[in-house]
């Protein structure tokens, strides 16, 4: 296959936009007459056009074309490009909602969310909102998703983009089922959009879909990982592409997208709040992947598995609003100005976050600020082996969730969650909370365990609940004799090896996410080919000598279980019980065993992809008075 489309790259230091194409830049991008600026498109009044099978929404900046009554977004016209979405995909595969689900003990099922009723919810000089609704009939016993879904699109006067959200509902009498995933997907023009951006550091030229096919790509042992052996863009040869490499924690995401070339347009998904996402702040979600695809994940089991499935019982009712998301569009006429599209999108994210909850959404299930409440307080840590006084819980994460047990917010999937970080003094205010009764949860960097306030918190509309001073007593029985790592729910304090040059993704050669490189489990065998890791307290350095993941060793025929040894000396021994505490950052298909000799055995052999990531390890002496 030959590639005639331009592939574009941003150099962040010089803000250059380099087109790798047969045509020179000046033939693709017209020169500006004035100083480089983002394009300011002319706004006009809103109007909506209804045809037999489509509805078109236009505000003079953006024009949407949507199939009715299905609700599939088939066209986004903006910035001189007739359609930003992939015209090579069928009309149901360009902009759509979908779901993965199953009946109890049944097979996994995939389903596009397809509307059956179209209506205009609101139309004025300032805003148009349309609805595409499917209504589930509980008497239907076929293989239909047992949910009623109302997907909505909103355009506003003078706004360079559009809003999307959906209301999911289980009416009375619905059959039992499990919801594994639901999301909104945008597939962009594959010949135009090649450059993606997730953070200031995570930006790159991406492969094209053809690169993942046999002949151009080689599938590795992780099904989603592909080694690019003969990519369309030769600069990518020898790299590994995997959609999971571009994941982000809920707390760290909120903006991701793509930049096209010829014309230079930014397509950005902004998620102003993750209150409707399952799993709380540390849950990871997908963002973008080769396609080019841009995702708005609402609910998923990624990185956790069946423990975070949303289980619905027979006849159980439920309703939840996913979104709104804002799809922001911007453009420039000058290649050297292209990186400003990312900077501009970051500013727009701040505007959207400050505007949350929106006041223009029509659904009565989405509550405006005046119908929400807040809660404030101050969190302290009590650990007498560190300080005789209470310690302000600095930069702690604290949130409201319907979960009622410690740490259960991590797998809560049906309701909303509301999280903030405390300030340096441990003070916090959780704003814009939907009225209800919640558990107050938290965790504090530097301390192991989960905080749960014993008293439930009631939030009422248009009021602030004063929680006063709160105390978290972390897990501990005695003084610390030694410790490895720092308890922050990650493994970033340990040694992450350089990637095998055969499997590199240049995006992660440096920086804190080096661990996302493919094949690092085999680097353990390269470093410890004959015997397992031995770590001596007071001698070895955790950043150099403690491998970040406790994995199997590669053998001649299979992967072998591994046993790590921790050596230490005690100047004196006190009568009583010594306790070893391990905080696990992550574990996959693993069985951990240990004994009083301080051997940690990853006891499940034969699997290249099994392993444990330790967050923190501490040996405690017997308790003292």
C-alpha positions as CSV (number, residue, x, y, z in Angstrom):
1,X,0.0,0.0,0.0
2,X,1.2,3.5,-0.7
3,X,0.5,6.4,1.6
4,X,-0.3,9.7,0.0
5,X,-1.6,11.4,3.2
6,X,0.6,13.7,5.2
7,X,1.8,12.4,8.6
8,X,2.5,15.3,11.0
9,X,4.7,15.7,14.0
10,X,4.9,18.4,16.6
11,X,8.3,19.4,18.1
12,X,7.2,20.8,21.4
13,X,10.4,22.7,22.0
14,X,10.2,24.7,18.8
15,X,6.5,24.3,18.1
16,X,7.3,23.1,14.6
17,X,4.7,21.0,12.7
18,X,6.5,18.8,10.2
19,X,4.6,17.2,7.4
20,X,6.0,13.9,6.2
21,X,4.4,13.9,2.8
22,X,5.1,14.1,-0.9
23,X,3.9,17.7,-0.9
24,X,5.8,20.6,0.8
25,X,4.2,22.3,3.8
26,X,3.5,25.5,2.0
27,X,1.4,23.7,-0.6
28,X,-0.7,22.1,2.1
29,X,-1.1,24.9,4.6
30,X,-1.8,28.5,3.4
31,X,0.3,31.3,4.9
32,X,-1.2,33.6,7.5
33,X,-1.3,37.3,6.6
34,X,-0.7,38.4,10.2
35,X,1.0,37.0,13.4
36,X,0.4,33.3,14.0
37,X,-3.0,32.9,15.8
38,X,-5.5,30.1,16.1
39,X,-8.2,30.4,13.5
40,X,-11.3,32.4,14.7
41,X,-14.2,31.1,12.7
42,X,-17.3,33.2,12.0
43,X,-20.2,32.4,14.2
44,X,-23.9,32.5,13.2
45,X,-27.3,31.6,14.5
46,X,-28.2,28.0,15.3
47,X,-30.3,26.0,13.0
48,X,-31.4,22.4,12.7
49,X,-32.3,20.6,9.4
50,X,-34.4,17.4,9.4
51,X,-34.3,15.1,6.5
52,X,-35.8,11.6,6.0
53,X,-32.9,9.8,7.7
54,X,-30.7,12.5,9.2
55,X,-30.8,15.5,11.3
56,X,-28.2,18.3,10.9
57,X,-27.2,20.7,13.7
58,X,-25.3,23.8,12.7
59,X,-24.1,26.8,14.6
60,X,-21.9,28.3,11.9
61,X,-18.7,26.9,13.4
62,X,-19.6,23.2,13.6
63,X,-22.1,21.2,11.7
64,X,-23.2,17.7,12.9
65,X,-24.9,15.1,10.8
66,X,-26.7,12.4,12.8
67,X,-28.7,9.4,11.6
68,X,-32.2,9.3,13.0
69,X,-33.6,7.7,14.9
70,X,-30.5,5.6,15.6
71,X,-28.4,8.5,16.9
72,X,-25.2,7.6,15.1
73,X,-23.0,10.6,14.5
74,X,-22.0,10.3,10.8
75,X,-20.5,13.8,10.1
76,X,-18.6,16.6,11.9
77,X,-17.9,19.5,9.5
78,X,-15.4,22.1,10.8
79,X,-12.5,24.3,9.8
80,X,-12.9,23.8,6.0
81,X,-13.0,20.0,6.3
82,X,-16.3,18.5,5.2
83,X,-16.1,15.6,7.7
84,X,-13.6,15.0,10.5
85,X,-15.0,11.5,11.0
86,X,-13.8,8.5,9.0
87,X,-15.7,8.5,5.8
88,X,-14.3,5.0,5.0
89,X,-16.2,3.5,8.0
90,X,-19.8,2.7,7.6
91,X,-22.3,5.3,9.0
92,X,-22.8,3.3,12.3
93,X,-19.1,3.1,13.0
94,X,-18.0,6.8,13.0
95,X,-19.4,8.3,16.2
96,X,-21.4,5.9,18.4
97,X,-22.2,4.6,21.9
98,X,-21.7,0.9,22.6
99,X,-21.8,-1.6,25.5
100,X,-20.3,-4.9,26.6
101,X,-22.6,-6.9,28.8
102,X,-23.7,-10.4,29.7
103,X,-26.5,-12.3,31.3
104,X,-25.6,-14.0,34.6
105,X,-23.1,-16.8,33.8
106,X,-23.7,-16.1,30.2
107,X,-21.3,-15.2,27.3
108,X,-20.0,-11.8,26.8
109,X,-22.0,-9.7,24.4
110,X,-21.3,-6.5,22.4
111,X,-24.0,-4.1,21.3
112,X,-24.2,-0.7,19.6
113,X,-26.6,1.6,21.3
114,X,-29.2,2.3,18.7
115,X,-32.0,4.8,19.2
116,X,-35.6,4.1,18.1
117,X,-37.2,7.5,18.8
118,X,-35.9,10.9,17.7
119,X,-37.0,14.2,19.2
120,X,-35.9,17.8,19.6
121,X,-35.6,18.4,23.4
122,X,-34.8,22.1,23.2
123,X,-34.4,24.7,20.5
124,X,-33.7,28.3,20.9
125,X,-31.4,31.0,19.5
126,X,-28.7,29.9,21.9
127,X,-28.9,26.1,22.1
128,X,-30.3,23.0,20.3
129,X,-30.5,19.7,22.1
130,X,-31.7,16.5,20.4
131,X,-32.5,13.1,21.7
132,X,-32.2,9.5,20.3
133,X,-33.9,7.1,22.7
134,X,-34.3,3.3,22.9
135,X,-36.9,2.0,25.3
136,X,-36.4,-1.5,26.7
137,X,-39.5,-3.7,27.0
138,X,-39.0,-6.1,30.0
139,X,-41.4,-8.6,28.3
140,X,-38.8,-9.0,25.6
141,X,-36.7,-12.1,26.3
142,X,-34.4,-12.0,23.4
143,X,-30.7,-11.0,23.5
144,X,-31.3,-7.3,23.8
145,X,-29.4,-5.1,26.3
146,X,-31.8,-4.7,29.2
147,X,-31.5,-1.0,29.4
148,X,-33.4,2.0,28.1
149,X,-30.8,4.5,26.7
150,X,-31.3,8.2,25.8
151,X,-28.3,9.7,23.9
152,X,-28.2,13.4,23.6
153,X,-26.2,16.0,21.5
154,X,-26.1,19.7,22.2
155,X,-24.7,22.6,20.2
156,X,-24.6,26.2,21.4
157,X,-24.2,29.5,19.7
158,X,-20.6,30.6,19.4
159,X,-19.2,27.4,20.8
160,X,-16.5,25.6,18.8
161,X,-17.6,22.1,19.5
162,X,-20.5,20.1,20.8
163,X,-21.7,18.3,24.0
164,X,-22.7,14.6,24.3
165,X,-24.3,12.7,27.1
166,X,-26.5,9.7,27.7
167,X,-29.1,8.6,30.3
168,X,-29.1,4.9,31.1
169,X,-32.1,3.4,32.8
170,X,-33.4,0.1,34.0
171,X,-37.2,0.2,34.2
172,X,-39.1,-2.1,36.5
173,X,-39.2,-5.8,35.6
174,X,-35.8,-5.9,33.8
175,X,-33.9,-9.2,33.7
176,X,-30.6,-9.6,35.6
177,X,-27.4,-8.8,33.8
178,X,-23.9,-7.5,34.2
179,X,-22.6,-4.3,32.6
180,X,-18.8,-4.6,31.7
181,X,-18.3,-1.5,29.6
182,X,-20.0,1.4,27.9
183,X,-18.4,4.3,26.1
184,X,-18.7,6.9,23.3
185,X,-16.3,6.3,20.4
186,X,-15.2,8.7,17.6
187,X,-13.3,7.4,14.6
188,X,-11.5,10.1,12.8
189,X,-10.3,10.5,9.2
190,X,-7.4,8.0,9.0
191,X,-5.7,10.0,6.2
192,X,-5.8,13.2,8.2
193,X,-5.3,12.6,11.9
194,X,-1.9,11.1,12.8
195,X,-0.8,13.1,15.8
196,X,-2.2,12.4,19.3
197,X,-1.8,14.2,22.6
198,X,-2.8,13.0,26.1
199,X,-0.5,15.1,28.3
200,X,2.3,17.5,27.8
201,X,4.7,14.5,27.7
202,X,2.5,11.9,26.0
203,X,2.2,13.1,22.5
204,X,3.4,11.3,19.3
205,X,2.8,10.4,15.7
206,X,0.7,7.2,15.7
207,X,0.6,4.2,13.4
208,X,-2.2,3.9,10.8
209,X,-4.7,1.0,10.9
210,X,-2.9,-0.8,8.1
211,X,0.2,-1.1,10.3
212,X,-1.6,-3.5,12.6
213,X,-2.3,-6.0,9.9
214,X,-0.1,-9.0,9.0
215,X,2.8,-8.0,6.8
216,X,3.1,-4.5,8.4
217,X,2.7,-5.6,12.0
218,X,3.5,-8.6,14.0
219,X,1.2,-9.6,16.9
220,X,3.0,-10.2,20.2
221,X,2.0,-12.4,23.1
222,X,-0.2,-9.7,24.5
223,X,-3.0,-9.7,21.9
224,X,-3.3,-5.9,21.7
225,X,0.5,-5.4,21.3
226,X,1.8,-5.2,17.7
227,X,5.4,-4.8,16.6
228,X,5.6,-2.5,13.6
229,X,7.8,-4.4,11.1
230,X,6.9,-2.5,7.9
231,X,4.8,0.5,8.8
232,X,3.5,3.0,6.3
233,X,5.5,5.6,8.1
234,X,9.1,4.2,8.2
235,X,10.0,6.3,11.2
236,X,7.9,4.0,13.3
237,X,9.6,0.8,12.3
238,X,10.6,-1.4,15.2
239,X,8.2,0.2,17.7
240,X,5.4,-1.5,19.6
241,X,1.9,-0.1,19.6
242,X,-0.7,-1.1,22.2
243,X,-3.8,0.8,23.1
244,X,-3.2,0.2,26.8
245,X,0.0,2.2,26.7
246,X,-2.1,5.3,26.4
247,X,-4.3,4.8,29.5
248,X,-4.7,7.4,32.2
249,X,-6.0,7.4,35.8
250,X,-9.4,9.1,36.2
251,X,-7.7,11.7,38.4
252,X,-5.1,12.5,35.9
253,X,-7.1,12.5,32.6
254,X,-9.8,14.8,31.4
255,X,-8.3,15.8,28.0
256,X,-7.1,13.8,25.0
257,X,-7.3,14.1,21.3
258,X,-5.8,14.3,17.8
259,X,-4.4,16.9,15.5
260,X,-4.8,16.6,11.7
261,X,-2.7,18.0,8.8
262,X,-4.0,19.7,5.7
263,X,-6.0,21.5,7.3
264,X,-4.5,21.6,10.8
265,X,-7.4,20.8,13.1
266,X,-7.6,19.7,16.7
267,X,-10.2,17.2,17.8
268,X,-10.4,17.0,21.7
269,X,-12.5,15.0,24.1
270,X,-12.8,17.0,27.4
271,X,-14.2,15.2,30.4
272,X,-14.9,17.9,32.9
273,X,-15.7,15.5,35.8
274,X,-15.2,11.8,36.4
275,X,-18.1,11.7,38.9
276,X,-20.0,9.2,36.6
277,X,-17.0,6.9,36.0
278,X,-16.7,3.7,38.0
279,X,-13.7,2.9,40.2
280,X,-12.8,6.3,41.6
281,X,-9.7,8.4,41.1
282,X,-7.1,5.6,40.6
283,X,-9.1,3.6,38.0
284,X,-7.3,3.6,34.7
285,X,-9.2,4.2,31.4
286,X,-8.4,4.1,27.7
287,X,-8.1,7.4,25.9
288,X,-7.0,7.1,22.3
289,X,-5.7,4.3,20.0
290,X,-4.6,3.6,16.5
291,X,-7.5,4.1,14.2
292,X,-7.4,7.0,14.8
293,X,-9.9,6.5,17.6
294,X,-10.8,9.0,20.4
295,X,-12.7,7.5,23.3
296,X,-14.9,8.8,26.1
297,X,-14.9,5.9,28.5
298,X,-17.8,5.9,31.0
299,X,-17.7,2.4,32.6
300,X,-15.1,-0.4,32.2
301,X,-13.5,-3.3,33.8
302,X,-10.0,-2.6,32.4
303,X,-7.2,-3.2,34.9
304,X,-9.5,-4.7,37.5
305,X,-11.6,-7.4,35.9
306,X,-14.8,-9.0,37.1
307,X,-14.6,-7.5,40.6
308,X,-15.7,-4.1,39.1
309,X,-18.6,-5.5,37.0
310,X,-21.9,-3.7,37.6
311,X,-24.2,-6.6,38.7
312,X,-27.9,-5.9,38.3
313,X,-30.4,-8.2,39.9
314,X,-33.7,-9.4,38.5
315,X,-36.1,-6.5,38.6
316,X,-33.6,-4.0,40.0
317,X,-34.2,-0.4,38.8
318,X,-31.4,2.0,38.1
319,X,-30.7,5.3,36.4
320,X,-27.4,7.1,35.7
321,X,-26.2,10.0,33.5
322,X,-22.9,9.5,31.7
323,X,-21.4,12.9,30.7
324,X,-21.8,15.4,29.4
325,X,-18.5,15.4,27.5
326,X,-17.4,18.3,25.4
327,X,-15.8,17.7,22.0
328,X,-13.7,20.8,21.4
329,X,-12.5,21.7,18.0
330,X,-9.8,24.2,17.1
331,X,-7.6,25.0,14.1
332,X,-4.8,27.0,12.7
333,X,-3.6,28.1,9.3
334,X,0.1,27.9,10.1
335,X,2.1,24.7,10.7
336,X,4.4,26.4,13.3
337,X,1.3,27.2,15.3
338,X,0.1,23.6,15.6
339,X,1.2,22.9,19.1
340,X,-0.8,25.9,20.3
341,X,-3.9,23.7,19.5
342,X,-2.9,21.5,22.5
343,X,-2.3,24.5,24.7
344,X,-5.6,26.0,23.7
345,X,-7.4,22.7,24.4
346,X,-5.9,22.7,28.0
347,X,-7.3,26.2,28.6
348,X,-10.7,25.0,27.3
349,X,-10.6,22.1,29.7
350,X,-10.2,24.5,32.6
351,X,-13.2,26.5,31.4
352,X,-15.3,23.3,31.2
353,X,-14.2,22.1,34.6
354,X,-15.1,25.5,36.1
355,X,-18.5,25.4,34.4
356,X,-19.4,22.0,35.9
357,X,-22.1,21.1,36.5
358,X,-23.5,22.7,33.3
359,X,-26.6,24.9,33.6
360,X,-27.8,24.3,30.0
361,X,-28.5,20.5,30.0
362,X,-32.2,19.7,29.6
363,X,-32.4,16.3,31.3
364,X,-34.0,16.4,34.7
365,X,-31.7,13.5,35.7
366,X,-28.6,15.8,35.4
367,X,-28.6,18.1,38.4
368,X,-27.5,21.7,38.1
369,X,-25.3,23.3,40.8
370,X,-28.3,24.7,42.8
371,X,-29.7,21.2,43.2
372,X,-26.4,19.8,44.5
373,X,-24.7,20.1,47.9
374,X,-21.2,20.0,49.3
375,X,-19.2,18.7,52.3
376,X,-16.1,20.1,54.0
377,X,-13.8,19.1,56.7
378,X,-10.2,18.5,57.7
379,X,-8.4,15.1,57.8
380,X,-5.6,14.2,60.1
381,X,-3.5,11.1,60.5
382,X,-2.8,9.5,63.8
383,X,0.3,7.4,63.9
384,X,2.1,7.5,67.3
385,X,5.2,5.8,65.9
386,X,5.7,8.8,63.6
387,X,4.4,11.7,65.7
388,X,2.8,12.1,69.1
389,X,0.6,14.9,67.6
390,X,-2.0,14.5,64.8
391,X,-0.5,14.8,61.3
392,X,-2.4,16.9,58.7
393,X,-3.3,14.6,55.8
394,X,-1.4,16.5,53.1
395,X,-2.5,15.9,49.5
396,X,-4.7,13.0,50.5
397,X,-7.5,11.8,48.3
398,X,-10.9,12.0,49.9
399,X,-14.3,11.3,48.4
400,X,-17.9,10.4,48.7
401,X,-19.1,7.0,47.4
402,X,-22.1,4.8,48.2
403,X,-19.6,2.0,49.1
404,X,-19.9,1.2,52.7
405,X,-16.7,-0.8,53.4
406,X,-13.0,0.3,53.4
407,X,-11.6,0.5,50.0
408,X,-14.8,-0.6,48.3
409,X,-14.9,2.6,46.3
410,X,-12.3,1.0,44.0
411,X,-14.9,-1.5,42.6
412,X,-18.1,0.6,43.0
413,X,-19.7,0.8,39.6
414,X,-23.4,1.8,39.8
415,X,-23.5,5.2,41.4
416,X,-21.6,8.5,41.3
417,X,-18.3,9.3,43.2
418,X,-17.0,12.7,44.1
419,X,-13.3,13.2,44.9
420,X,-10.9,15.9,45.8
421,X,-7.4,16.3,47.2
422,X,-6.8,17.9,50.5
423,X,-4.6,21.0,50.8
424,X,-1.3,21.0,52.7
425,X,-3.2,21.3,56.0
426,X,-5.5,18.4,55.3
427,X,-8.6,20.7,54.6
428,X,-11.0,19.9,51.8
429,X,-14.3,20.8,50.3
430,X,-16.2,18.4,48.0
431,X,-18.4,20.5,45.8
432,X,-21.3,19.7,43.5
433,X,-22.4,16.5,45.1
434,X,-25.6,14.9,44.1
435,X,-27.9,14.7,47.2
436,X,-27.8,11.3,48.9
437,X,-26.2,9.3,51.7
438,X,-22.6,8.4,51.2
439,X,-19.6,6.8,52.8
440,X,-16.6,9.2,53.3
441,X,-13.5,7.4,51.9
442,X,-9.9,8.4,51.5
443,X,-6.3,7.4,51.3
444,X,-3.2,9.3,52.3
445,X,0.2,9.1,50.4
446,X,2.8,8.0,52.8
447,X,0.4,5.8,54.8
448,X,-1.0,2.3,54.0
449,X,-4.6,1.4,54.2
450,X,-8.0,3.0,53.4
451,X,-9.8,5.6,55.4
452,X,-13.6,5.2,56.0
453,X,-15.5,7.6,58.3
454,X,-17.7,5.6,60.6
455,X,-20.6,7.9,60.2
456,X,-22.4,8.1,56.9
457,X,-22.6,11.6,55.3
458,X,-25.9,13.0,54.1
459,X,-25.8,15.6,51.3
460,X,-28.8,17.8,50.7
461,X,-29.4,20.3,47.9
462,X,-28.0,23.8,48.1
463,X,-26.3,23.2,51.4
464,X,-22.8,22.5,52.8
465,X,-22.3,19.6,55.3
466,X,-19.7,20.5,57.9
467,X,-17.7,17.3,58.8
468,X,-15.3,19.0,61.2
469,X,-12.0,17.4,62.1
470,X,-11.6,13.7,61.0
471,X,-8.9,11.2,62.0
472,X,-7.5,8.4,60.0
473,X,-5.6,5.7,61.9
474,X,-3.6,3.8,59.3
475,X,-2.6,0.1,59.7
476,X,0.2,-0.4,62.1
477,X,1.0,-2.5,65.2
478,X,4.5,-1.5,66.0
479,X,7.5,0.7,65.1
480,X,9.2,0.4,61.8
481,X,12.4,-1.7,61.7
482,X,12.9,-1.3,58.0
483,X,10.9,-0.4,54.9
484,X,11.1,-0.7,51.1
485,X,9.3,1.8,48.9
486,X,6.8,4.6,49.6
487,X,3.1,3.9,50.0
488,X,1.4,5.8,47.2
489,X,-0.3,3.0,45.3
490,X,2.3,2.9,42.6
491,X,5.6,1.1,41.9
492,X,7.4,4.2,40.6
493,X,10.0,4.1,43.4
494,X,11.6,0.9,42.2
495,X,13.9,-0.1,39.4
496,X,12.3,-0.1,36.0
497,X,14.7,-1.5,33.4
498,X,15.4,-0.1,29.9
499,X,13.2,-1.7,27.3
500,X,14.6,-4.3,25.0
501,X,15.4,-2.3,21.8
502,X,13.4,-4.8,19.8
503,X,10.2,-3.7,21.5
504,X,10.5,0.1,22.1
505,X,7.8,2.7,22.2
506,X,9.8,6.0,22.0
507,X,7.1,7.8,24.0
508,X,8.2,6.0,27.2
509,X,12.0,6.0,26.8
510,X,12.1,8.6,29.6
511,X,9.8,9.8,32.3
512,X,7.6,8.3,35.0
513,X,5.7,5.9,32.7
514,X,8.7,3.9,31.5
515,X,7.0,0.9,33.0
516,X,4.5,0.9,30.1
517,X,7.1,-0.4,27.7
518,X,6.3,-3.8,26.2
519,X,8.2,-6.9,27.4
520,X,9.7,-5.6,30.6
521,X,8.8,-8.9,32.3
522,X,11.6,-10.6,30.3
523,X,14.1,-8.0,31.4
524,X,14.0,-9.6,34.9
525,X,15.5,-12.8,33.4
526,X,18.1,-10.8,31.5
527,X,19.2,-9.2,34.8
528,X,18.8,-12.3,37.0
529,X,19.5,-15.2,34.5
530,X,20.5,-17.8,37.1
531,X,19.2,-16.8,40.5
532,X,16.5,-14.6,41.9
533,X,16.7,-11.1,43.4
534,X,18.4,-10.7,46.8
535,X,17.8,-7.3,48.5
536,X,19.9,-6.4,51.6
537,X,18.4,-3.7,53.8
538,X,20.8,-0.8,54.4
539,X,23.0,-1.8,51.5
540,X,20.9,-2.0,48.4
541,X,19.0,0.9,46.7
542,X,15.4,0.3,45.9
543,X,15.7,2.5,42.8
544,X,18.5,0.4,41.4
545,X,18.2,-3.1,43.0
546,X,14.5,-3.8,43.5
547,X,12.9,-4.9,40.3
548,X,9.6,-3.1,39.9
549,X,7.5,-6.2,39.2
550,X,7.8,-9.6,40.9
551,X,7.5,-11.8,37.8
552,X,8.4,-15.3,36.6
553,X,11.8,-16.1,35.1
554,X,11.9,-17.2,31.5
555,X,13.1,-20.8,31.3
556,X,14.0,-23.0,28.3
557,X,10.5,-24.4,28.0
558,X,8.3,-22.3,30.3
559,X,8.3,-19.5,32.8
560,X,9.4,-20.5,36.3
561,X,8.2,-19.3,39.7
562,X,10.6,-16.9,41.5
563,X,11.5,-16.3,45.1
564,X,12.9,-13.0,46.2
565,X,15.0,-12.7,49.4
566,X,15.2,-9.8,51.8
567,X,18.2,-9.8,54.0
568,X,18.5,-7.7,57.2
569,X,20.1,-7.6,60.6
570,X,18.4,-6.7,63.9
571,X,20.7,-5.4,66.7
572,X,18.3,-6.8,69.3
573,X,15.2,-9.0,69.4
574,X,12.2,-8.1,71.5
575,X,9.7,-10.7,72.7
576,X,6.4,-10.5,70.9
577,X,5.0,-10.6,67.3
578,X,6.9,-9.1,64.4
579,X,4.7,-8.2,61.5
580,X,5.5,-7.8,57.8
581,X,3.1,-5.5,55.9
582,X,2.9,-5.5,52.1
583,X,1.0,-3.0,50.1
584,X,0.3,-4.2,46.6
585,X,0.1,-1.7,43.8
586,X,-1.1,-4.3,41.3
587,X,-1.2,-8.0,40.7
588,X,-2.0,-10.2,37.7
589,X,-2.6,-13.9,37.9
590,X,-0.3,-14.3,40.9
591,X,0.0,-16.2,44.2
592,X,2.2,-14.7,46.8
593,X,3.8,-16.8,49.5
594,X,6.2,-15.9,52.3
595,X,7.7,-17.2,55.6
596,X,9.7,-16.0,58.5
597,X,12.9,-16.2,56.5
598,X,11.7,-13.2,54.5
599,X,11.3,-15.0,51.2
600,X,8.7,-13.7,48.9
601,X,7.7,-16.3,46.3
602,X,5.7,-15.6,43.2
603,X,4.3,-19.1,43.3
604,X,2.4,-19.3,40.0
605,X,4.9,-20.3,37.3
606,X,4.4,-20.9,33.6
607,X,3.0,-17.5,32.7
608,X,5.0,-14.6,31.1
609,X,2.3,-12.1,32.1
610,X,1.7,-12.9,35.7
611,X,3.3,-10.7,38.4
612,X,3.0,-8.5,41.4
613,X,3.9,-4.8,41.7
614,X,4.7,-3.9,45.3
615,X,3.7,-0.5,46.5
616,X,5.4,-0.7,49.9
617,X,6.9,-3.3,52.3
618,X,7.5,-2.7,56.0
619,X,8.7,-4.9,58.9
620,X,7.2,-3.8,62.2
621,X,8.6,-4.7,65.7
622,X,6.2,-5.7,68.5
623,X,3.9,-3.0,69.8
624,X,5.3,-0.8,72.5
625,X,3.4,1.0,75.3
